[in-house]
Structures are given as structure tokens and as C-alpha cells.
Amino acid sequence: MINSEFNLSMAETKKIAEPCVMVIFGATGDLTKRKLLPALYNLAKEDFLPHKFAIIGVGRQELTTQDFRQQVNDHLREFITDGPDEKLLKWFDERTYYTGGDFDDDRKLFGDLKDLMGQVTAEHQIPENYFYYLATPPDLFAKVTSKIVRHGLGKEENGNWRRFIYEKPFGRDLESAKRLNADLLKLVKERQIYRIDHYLGKETVQNILVFRFGNSIFEPIWNRNFIDHIQITVAEKLGVEQRGGYYDSAGALRDMVPNHILQLVTLTAMEPPVSFEADSVRDEQAKILQAIQPFSPADVLSRAVRGQYGEGVEDGRTVPAYRGEDKVAPQSNTETFAALKLCIDNWRWADIPFYVRTGKRMATKHSTIVIQFKRAPFVLFRDTSIEKLTTNRIVLHIQPDEGITLHFGAKIPGPIVNMGPVDMDFNYLDHFGDQVSTGYERLLFDCMIGDATLFQRADMVEASWRIVDSVLDVWRALPPRDFPDYAAGTWGPPDSDRMLEADGRTWKNLIEEPKTEECEKGEGGKVEKGKSGKVKK
């Protein structure tokens, strides 16, 4: 069963999804079997899918509907962790269809699709409400959309709707993002476009707004008067796995910062919206993106850090360097780690830095937002045994364990006045029970009810790329000289630590890396851990 928070948060929207058909392009791919199908199953189990609902899979493989139904059944049995319900499997089986062929074949594939959509809506008595999920490479977004529109399958009429969900990455730089936005807006309206970021489906990410604006004790201190700085970390323990070909042309900055990380920045930093209507929330997010100071070439040298992992040891086994991964160039200069110091030029956040970082093969899988508050005045405690005061911080844990921690100081029991750090923890698992969720449930449901709050708007996408582009330009012009520069299983390159140390601050790793011998760069790009787990220059 889906956790009670998921159930409650969706039930309280007081909106019901209308009967509709979901058309998945890329229906035989990894995303569909691992995320989309289990998410739809979870929605159906909690009665959030309309009873008049159907799925049409579209892929390059030539499969019959019966073949695809068997695949769907197999995938659900594999990826529903608590064991699928046989009645629900039968329900899905009766509502799943497939057509396949060449996506460039305008007449055959899309003609067959149009006929099948007519057949499905008639058979299940579903109004012609369609939403299209493009789980395809980004270079197919505009091509596939144009063919859908050309066959009359994108036009909204007679009170029926058409919506389009596009997976990231949405462009690879500002120019391509602008071009893609322009191409799509020639075909459909902005309100029909849902640019998805599955990170926003996580409960803790959604809870940022509730935590900030639904609790009167936090919002009054959520500003430059009380906060010293903010850190956002999205660390991954795994390497590039089977994505070497894609990743080597993208890198950590492109892959994570314009979408996941900047979305977290905007939700953390935004002003209170006038309502929780989609455009009210996204207006405030867009203002933050526009207020982030652009990077000059000199800024990139001091406020941006890149790194690439070398060979290292994780969980007692040796893992290869990035350059030794499958489908990665042997002398690749693609970064697997990126860190930035962002400055938001507005009244609330003037002079308060936002430090963000993301990387592969780091010490642990760990995504957090750390709100570090300023130190209290020491005057009162000057004649006590307290040498320094504990600084307060709030940590929003996004994954793998979703929750919130409040860090503060308390008196240590005894006859003298001394202080020790204390953590007050809230954990979703402890409070609401196990979360059977892929992160896509809320987003698919929101698309069905027409709520675009958790999806990026065109201006937000372009503003995000504008921030990243200036860094990419400098990094292209100045190839790195010391890759690989951090060992797999550590917290990234030394330059990342130095960037914060220059401001008198340190990263809050929360989980410390093991201490080993001094590290050096060995033959073939091998990086050995040292006492600090970093590379010795």
C-alpha cells in the first residue's frame, strides 16, 4: 500500500482525474518498465486512476498487443516490491495496447496509432482526453509532437484535452533549449506542455513549501538576518553504469544542475506565492532563477569546481575510474562532479551564498538541503566552560531516507554549564510507514488533473540554462589538467572543499568518509585514497 502521506496529500487535492488514455512513446524502454508502469499500478491500487482509463504503448519494436501485455505483466511482477494484486494485473491487462514501427514513418506508425486510439476510446467508452509521455531521446521531442499534431491527435476540441509530458534533459544548453521551446510552441500551447523532473515527485521536495509556508515558526527566520548559508548536495554512490555513452556527452553539470538542483534552489529560496495555483508558484520560482547572479569568466574560476572520479574502493571492492567505464573515451575530460557557489541578488538572500554540488561515485547516496543558521552571540557564556556555541541547522533529507533534522545545542547534564549538539529527527518511514512510491505517481496524477505546479515552464528552463551556460563556456575553453582528481568513494575533489574554506565554511557531509593512507594519483589515472579521502596535488 502506498504510504499514508502519499494517500493523504493526493486525496486532499479534492480533484478527480477525468477518464483518459495515456500514450507512452518509448514503451519498451527502461523508464517505462521501472518507473512509469509501477507508478500507474500504485495509482490504480489507491484508486487515483480513473476507472475509464487505458494505456497505449508505442515503440520501435514490432510487437502485438498481446506480446506487450505479457511484458507489462512481467514488469509489474518484477518491480512491484510488495507483490502485485492479481485483480489489478488483470485490470491492466484489459486496458493495455501497443503499436510499433519507425518513429520517422509519418504515415504508417502514426496512422496506425490514430486508428488504435479511436478503437480504444470506443471500446472503453473513454472521452478523447489524451496525454502523451515522450520517454524518448530529446531529439525526438519536436519530431514526434509534430507527427501527433499532423494527424489531428493534438488538437483540443469539444471540451477534451491533450497534454504532453517531456522527460529531461530539455535541451543541452541555452540555445538548444530555446530552439526546442520554440519548436514545441509552434505545435501546442504552453499549458499543454509538462516538462517533468521526477525529483519533484519526492515527498520531501514537495514538503519544502509546506514546511516553509505552513509553519509560522520557520518563515520569519528564513532570510539573510538569520541564515549564514545554504548547502544542497545530490550525491550518487554509483558510477555511470550503462549510461556511459550519454553521460560522456553531457557531464554532471548538464545532467543535474539545470533541472534537479536549480529546482531545489528555487523551492528553498522563493518568496511566498499568492496561492498554490501552478503559475503563482512558478512565477516565484522564475524570479529566483532570474535573480541568480550570472557567472563571469573570473567567477567560474573561483565559484565553480569540476571533478572526475578515478579508481577507488567502495564496499570493499575496487571500482574503475570514469575513463575505464564502458562507452567512455579513454582520455575523457567530462566532469562527473560539479559544485557551484550561487549568489541570489534580492532582498531576502543578499550576501547569503547557496553552495550546490552533485557527483558520481561519492561516499554515499545522499541528497540533502542544509539550512545553516548564524551563530548566536557568545557574550552570555563567556565565563562558562563552553568554548564555542553549537550552530543551528535544519537538514531536509530528500533521499534515500526522507525526513527533516533540526540540529541545536543543549546543556550537558552535570554541575557545570557545558553544551553538546543534539539532533531532533523526523523520518517519513517512522511516522507514515513504508513508502511504496517511484516518485512519478504525483506527477502523472497532476498531469491527468491538469495541475502543472511541479513541472517547469519555458521561461524557467531557459533561465536555468542561462546560469549553466556561462560555466560550460569557460570549461570548454579551459580543459582540466588534473583529471581524475578524486577517488571513487569520497566526497569529491579538494577544490570543492577549498571553495568553501575560502569563505570560512565546510561542507556538511553528514556521513564521514573513512580515513586511509595518503592518496596519490597512480598509473593509468588510478587515484588512491588518503587520510582526507582526497587527491594530493
C-alpha positions in Angstrom: 0.0 0.0 0.0 1.2 3.5 -0.8 2.2 5.4 2.3 -0.4 7.5 4.2 1.3 10.8 3.4 1.1 10.0 -0.4 -2.5 9.0 0.0 -3.5 12.0 2.2 -1.6 14.6 0.1 -3.3 13.5 -3.1 -6.7 12.9 -1.5 -6.7 16.5 -0.2 -6.3 17.9 -3.7 -10.1 17.3 -4.0 -9.6 16.8 -7.7 -10.5 13.7 -9.6 -8.8 12.6 -12.7 -11.1 12.5 -15.7 -11.3 9.4 -18.0 -8.3 9.4 -20.3 -5.8 7.5 -22.4 -2.1 7.6 -21.7 0.1 7.1 -24.8 3.7 6.2 -24.0 6.4 6.7 -26.7 9.3 4.5 -25.7 7.0 2.0 -24.2 9.6 -0.9 -24.3 12.3 1.1 -22.6 13.8 1.0 -19.2 12.0 4.1 -17.8 8.6 2.6 -18.7 9.2 -0.8 -17.0 11.0 0.5 -13.9 9.1 3.7 -13.2 6.0 4.5 -15.3 4.2 1.1 -15.1 4.8 0.7 -11.3 3.7 4.3 -10.8 0.5 3.7 -12.7 -0.1 0.5 -10.7 0.4 2.3 -7.4 -2.1 5.0 -8.5 -4.7 2.3 -9.5 -4.2 0.5 -6.2 -5.0 3.7 -4.3 -7.9 4.4 -6.6 -6.4 7.6 -8.1 -6.6 6.4 -11.7 -10.0 6.9 -13.4 -11.9 3.7 -13.9 -12.2 4.5 -17.6 -8.5 4.5 -18.4 -6.3 2.9 -21.0 -2.6 2.7 -21.9 -1.3 2.6 -25.4 2.4 1.7 -25.8 4.3 3.0 -28.8 7.8 1.7 -29.6 10.2 0.8 -32.4 9.8 -3.0 -31.7 7.2 -4.8 -33.8 5.1 -6.4 -31.0 1.5 -7.5 -30.9 -0.8 -6.1 -28.2 -0.7 -9.5 -26.6 3.1 -9.5 -26.5 3.1 -6.1 -24.9 0.5 -7.1 -22.3 2.7 -10.0 -21.3 5.7 -7.7 -21.0 3.7 -5.3 -18.8 2.6 -8.2 -16.6 6.2 -9.4 -16.3 7.5 -5.9 -15.5 4.8 -5.3 -12.8 5.6 -8.6 -11.2 9.3 -7.7 -11.1 9.1 -4.1 -9.9 6.1 -4.0 -7.5 8.1 -4.6 -4.3 5.2 -5.8 -2.1 3.8 -8.3 -4.7 1.2 -7.4 -7.3 -2.5 -7.9 -6.8 -3.8 -10.4 -9.4 -7.1 -8.5 -9.9 -5.1 -5.3 -10.7 -2.9 -7.1 -13.1 -6.0 -8.3 -14.9 -7.4 -4.8 -14.9 -4.2 -3.5 -16.5 -4.1 -6.4 -19.0 -7.6 -5.4 -20.3 -6.6 -1.8 -20.8 -3.2 -2.1 -22.4 -2.5 -1.8 -26.1 0.5 -1.5 -28.4 1.6 -0.4 -31.8 5.1 -0.3 -33.1 7.2 0.9 -36.0 9.7 3.5 -37.2 9.1 6.9 -35.5 10.2 8.6 -38.7 7.4 6.8 -40.6 4.8 9.5 -40.6 2.1 7.6 -42.4 2.2 4.0 -41.2 3.0 4.3 -37.5 1.0 7.4 -36.7 -1.8 6.3 -38.9 -2.0 3.0 -37.0 -1.8 4.9 -33.7 -4.7 7.2 -34.7 -6.8 4.1 -35.6 -5.9 2.4 -32.4 -6.7 5.4 -30.3 -10.2 5.5 -31.9 -10.7 1.8 -31.2 -9.6 2.1 -27.5 -11.8 5.1 -26.7 -14.8 3.4 -28.3 -14.1 0.1 -26.6 -13.8 1.5 -23.1 -16.2 4.5 -23.6 -13.4 7.0 -22.8 -13.8 10.6 -23.9 -11.0 11.8 -26.2 -8.7 13.0 -23.4 -5.1 12.0 -24.2 -1.8 12.6 -22.6 1.4 11.6 -24.3 4.5 10.6 -22.4 7.7 11.0 -24.5 10.1 8.6 -22.9 12.4 9.1 -25.9 15.7 10.8 -26.7 15.3 14.6 -26.6 16.0 14.9 -30.3 12.7 13.2 -30.9 10.5 15.5 -28.8 9.6 18.0 -31.5 9.6 15.4 -34.3 7.1 13.1 -32.5 5.0 16.0 -31.4 4.7 17.4 -34.9 3.5 14.0 -36.2 1.0 13.7 -33.4 -0.4 17.2 -34.3 -0.3 16.5 -38.1 -2.6 13.5 -37.6 -5.1 15.6 -35.6 -4.2 13.9 -32.3 -3.0 17.1 -30.5 -6.0 19.4 -31.1 -8.2 20.2 -28.1 -11.9 20.3 -29.1 -15.4 19.6 -27.7 -14.1 20.1 -24.1 -11.5 17.3 -24.4 -7.8 17.9 -23.6 -4.4 16.9 -24.9 -1.2 17.1 -22.8 2.4 16.3 -23.5 5.0 15.1 -20.9 8.7 15.5 -21.8 11.5 13.8 -19.9 14.7 15.5 -19.1 17.1 16.7 -20.5 15.2 19.5 -22.1 18.0 20.8 -24.3 21.7 20.6 -23.7 22.4 24.3 -23.5 20.5 27.6 -23.7 20.4 27.8 -27.4 19.0 24.2 -27.9 16.5 24.8 -25.0 15.2 27.9 -26.7 15.0 26.2 -30.0 13.1 23.2 -28.5 10.7 25.5 -26.7 10.1 27.5 -29.9 9.5 24.3 -31.9 7.0 22.9 -29.5 5.2 26.2 -29.0 4.6 26.3 -32.8 2.7 23.0 -32.4 1.0 23.1 -29.0 0.2 25.7 -26.2 2.4 26.2 -23.2 -0.4 25.0 -20.9 -0.3 21.6 -22.7 3.4 21.1 -22.1 4.6 19.3 -18.9 8.4 19.2 -18.6 8.9 16.6 -16.0 11.5 16.4 -13.3 10.9 13.2 -11.2 12.8 14.8 -8.3 9.8 17.0 -7.6 7.7 13.9 -7.1 9.6 13.1 -3.9 7.7 13.8 -0.7 10.4 15.8 1.0 10.8 18.1 -2.1 7.1 18.8 -2.1 7.2 19.2 1.7 9.6 22.2 1.4 6.7 24.5 0.6 4.6 23.1 3.4 7.5 23.2 5.9 8.3 26.8 5.0 4.8 28.4 4.5 2.6 26.1 6.6 4.6 26.6 9.9 4.8 30.1 11.4 8.0 29.4 13.3 10.2 28.9 10.3 9.3 31.5 7.7 10.2 34.6 9.9 13.8 33.4 10.2 14.1 32.1 6.6 16.3 35.1 5.4 19.7 36.8 5.5 19.2 38.1 9.0 19.3 34.6 10.5 20.8 32.2 7.9 24.5 32.0 7.3 24.4 29.9 4.1 22.6 27.0 2.4 24.1 23.8 1.0 22.4 21.5 -1.5 24.0 18.1 -2.2 22.9 15.5 -4.7 25.5 12.7 -4.3 25.4 9.4 -6.0 27.3 6.3 -4.9 27.1 4.6 -8.3 29.1 5.4 -11.4 27.7 6.0 -14.8 26.6 2.3 -15.1 25.2 1.7 -18.6 24.8 5.4 -19.4 28.4 6.0 -20.4 27.6 7.0 -24.0 25.0 9.6 -22.9 26.9 10.8 -19.9 30.2 11.4 -21.7 28.4 13.9 -23.9 26.6 15.5 -21.0 28.5 15.6 -17.7 27.4 16.3 -14.2 26.7 20.0 -14.7 24.3 19.4 -17.6 22.8 16.3 -16.2 21.8 17.6 -12.8 22.1 21.3 -12.3 19.6 22.9 -14.7 16.8 20.6 -13.5 17.1 18.8 -10.2 19.4 21.2 -8.3 18.1 24.5 -9.5 14.6 23.3 -8.8 15.6 22.7 -5.2 17.2 26.1 -5.0 14.1 27.8 -6.2 11.8 26.0 -3.8 14.2 26.8 -0.9 14.6 30.4 -1.8 11.3 31.6 -3.3 9.0 34.1 -1.8 5.6 33.0 -0.6 3.3 32.7 -3.7 -0.1 34.4 -3.6 -1.7 30.9 -4.0 -0.7 27.4 -4.8 -2.0 27.7 -8.3 0.6 26.4 -10.8 1.6 29.8 -12.3 1.7 31.6 -8.9 4.2 29.1 -7.6 6.2 29.0 -10.9 6.2 32.8 -11.1 8.1 32.9 -7.7 10.5 30.2 -8.8 11.2 32.0 -12.0 12.1 35.2 -10.1 14.7 33.3 -8.1 16.3 31.9 -11.3 16.4 35.4 -12.8 17.9 36.8 -9.6 20.9 34.4 -9.5 23.9 36.4 -10.4 25.4 35.3 -13.8 28.9 33.9 -13.8 31.7 36.0 -15.3 34.8 34.0 -16.6 36.6 35.1 -13.4 33.7 33.9 -11.3 33.8 30.5 -12.9 37.4 30.1 -11.7 36.6 30.9 -8.1 32.9 29.9 -7.8 32.7 26.7 -9.9 34.5 23.4 -9.4 34.5 20.3 -11.6 36.0 16.9 -10.9 36.2 13.4 -12.3 36.4 10.2 -10.3 39.4 7.8 -10.5 39.7 4.2 -9.4 38.8 3.6 -5.8 37.3 1.2 -3.3 33.6 1.0 -2.4 32.1 -1.5 -0.1 35.3 -3.5 -0.1 35.6 -3.8 -3.8 37.7 -1.9 -6.4 35.7 0.1 -8.8 37.1 1.5 -12.1 37.9 5.1 -12.9 35.4 7.0 -15.0 37.8 6.8 -18.0 37.6 3.0 -17.7 33.8 2.8 -17.8 32.0 1.3 -20.8 31.4 3.7 -23.7 33.6 6.4 -22.1 36.5 7.9 -24.0 39.9 6.8 -22.5 41.1 10.4 -22.2 37.6 11.9 -21.5 37.5 15.4 -19.9 33.8 15.1 -19.0 33.2 16.0 -15.4 31.5 13.6 -13.0 31.4 16.2 -10.2 30.3 19.8 -10.2 30.0 22.3 -7.4 28.9 26.0 -7.7 28.6 28.9 -5.3 25.3 30.7 -6.3 24.5 34.2 -5.2 20.9 35.4 -5.3 20.6 39.1 -5.9 17.4 40.0 -4.0 16.4 41.5 -0.6 15.9 38.2 1.2 19.2 36.5 0.2 21.7 39.3 -0.4 25.2 38.1 0.6 23.9 34.6 1.6 25.7 32.0 -0.6 24.0 28.8 -1.9 26.6 26.1 -2.3 25.4 23.3 -4.5 27.2 20.1 -5.6 26.5 16.8 -7.4 28.7 13.9 -8.3 29.0 10.3 -9.2 31.0 7.7 -7.2 30.8 9.7 -4.0 30.9 8.4 -0.4 27.2 7.6 -0.2 23.9 8.1 -1.9 22.8 11.3 -0.2 20.6 14.2 -1.3 20.0 17.0 1.3 19.3 20.6 1.7 21.2 22.1 4.7 20.0 25.4 6.1 22.9 26.7 8.2 21.9 29.4 10.7 24.2 32.1 12.1 26.0 31.6 15.4 24.4 33.1 18.5 26.3 35.8 20.3 28.8 34.3 22.8 28.7 37.1 25.4 26.3 35.3 27.9 28.5 32.2 28.0 31.9 33.9 28.2 32.6 32.9 31.9 31.3 29.3 31.5 33.0 26.1 30.4 31.5 26.5 26.9 34.3 27.0 24.4 32.1 27.6 21.4 28.4 27.6 20.7 26.6 24.9 18.6 25.3 26.5 15.4 21.7 25.6 14.5 20.9 24.0 11.2 17.9 22.4 9.5 18.6 19.4 7.2 16.0 18.4 4.7 16.7 14.8 3.7 15.5 14.0 0.2 17.0 10.6 -0.4 17.5 7.8 0.4 15.8 8.4 3.8 13.2 11.2 3.5 12.8 13.4 6.6 13.9 16.5 8.4 16.5 17.1 11.1 16.8 20.1 13.5 20.3 20.4 14.9 20.7 22.5 18.1 22.7 22.8 21.3 21.6 21.6 24.7 23.2 21.7 28.2 25.1 18.5 29.1 23.9 17.2 32.4 26.2 18.0 35.3 27.3 20.7 37.8 29.0 22.9 35.2 27.5 24.7 32.2 28.6 22.9 29.1 26.9 22.4 25.7 26.5 19.4 23.4 25.0 19.1 20.0 21.5 17.5 19.7 19.5 16.3 16.7 15.7 16.2 16.6 14.7 13.9 13.7 11.5 13.4 11.7 11.6 10.5 9.4 8.8 9.7 6.9 9.3 6.0 7.3 8.9 6.1 11.1 5.9 8.5 11.0 3.9 7.4 8.0 5.1 3.9 7.3 6.9 2.4 4.3 6.7 4.4 1.1 5.9 2.4 -1.9 6.5 5.0 -4.5 8.6 5.6 -7.6 8.5 9.4 -7.4 6.3 9.5 -10.6 2.9 8.9 -9.0 2.2 12.5 -8.0 3.5 13.9 -11.3 1.4 11.6 -13.5 -1.7 12.3 -11.4 -1.1 16.0 -11.6 -0.8 15.8 -15.4 -4.2 14.0 -15.5 -5.9 16.7 -13.4 -4.1 19.5 -15.3 -2.0 20.8 -12.4 1.4 22.0 -13.7 2.8 23.3 -10.4 5.5 20.7 -10.2 6.5 21.0 -13.9 9.0 23.5 -15.4 7.7 26.4 -17.5 9.6 27.5 -20.7 11.0 30.6 -19.0 12.3 28.6 -16.1 14.0 26.2 -18.4 15.7 29.0 -20.3 16.7 30.9 -17.1 18.3 27.7 -15.7 20.3 27.1 -18.8 21.4 30.8 -18.8 23.1 30.2 -15.4 24.8 27.0 -16.5 25.9 28.1 -20.0 28.4 30.7 -18.7 30.1 27.9 -16.7 30.1 25.5 -19.6 31.7 28.1 -21.9 34.7 28.6 -19.6 35.1 24.8 -19.0 35.1 24.2 -22.8 37.8 26.9 -23.3 40.0 25.6 -20.4 40.2 21.8 -20.4 41.0 20.3 -17.0 44.6 19.4 -16.3 44.3 17.1 -13.3 41.6 14.6 -14.2 40.9 12.2 -12.4 41.1 14.3 -9.2 39.0 12.4 -6.7 38.9 8.7 -5.7 35.7 6.8 -6.1 34.0 6.5 -2.7 35.0 10.0 -1.4 33.2 13.4 -1.3 34.7 14.9 -4.4 37.8 16.9 -5.4 39.9 19.0 -3.0 39.0 22.2 -4.9 35.4 21.7 -3.8 36.5 21.9 -0.1 38.8 24.8 -0.9 35.9 26.8 -2.4 34.1 26.7 0.9 37.2 27.1 3.0 37.9 30.4 1.3 34.7 31.6 2.8 35.4 30.1 6.2 32.9 27.2 5.8 32.9 23.5 5.2 30.6 21.0 3.5 28.2 19.2 5.8 28.8 15.6 4.7 26.7 14.1 7.5 28.3 10.8 6.8 32.1 11.0 7.2 34.3 9.1 4.8 36.8 6.5 6.1 40.4 7.6 6.9 43.1 5.8 4.9 46.7 6.4 3.9 47.8 9.5 1.9 46.4 9.4 -1.6 48.2 9.9 -4.8 47.4 9.7 -8.5 48.9 6.5 -9.8 49.4 5.0 -13.2 46.6 4.9 -15.7 44.6 7.6 -13.8 44.3 5.5 -10.6 43.5 7.6 -7.6 44.3 6.2 -4.2 42.5 7.5 -1.0 44.4 9.4 1.5 43.8 10.5 5.1 41.3 13.0 3.9 40.0 10.8 1.2 41.1 13.3 -1.3 43.8 13.6 -4.0 47.2 15.0 -3.1 48.1 17.6 -5.7 
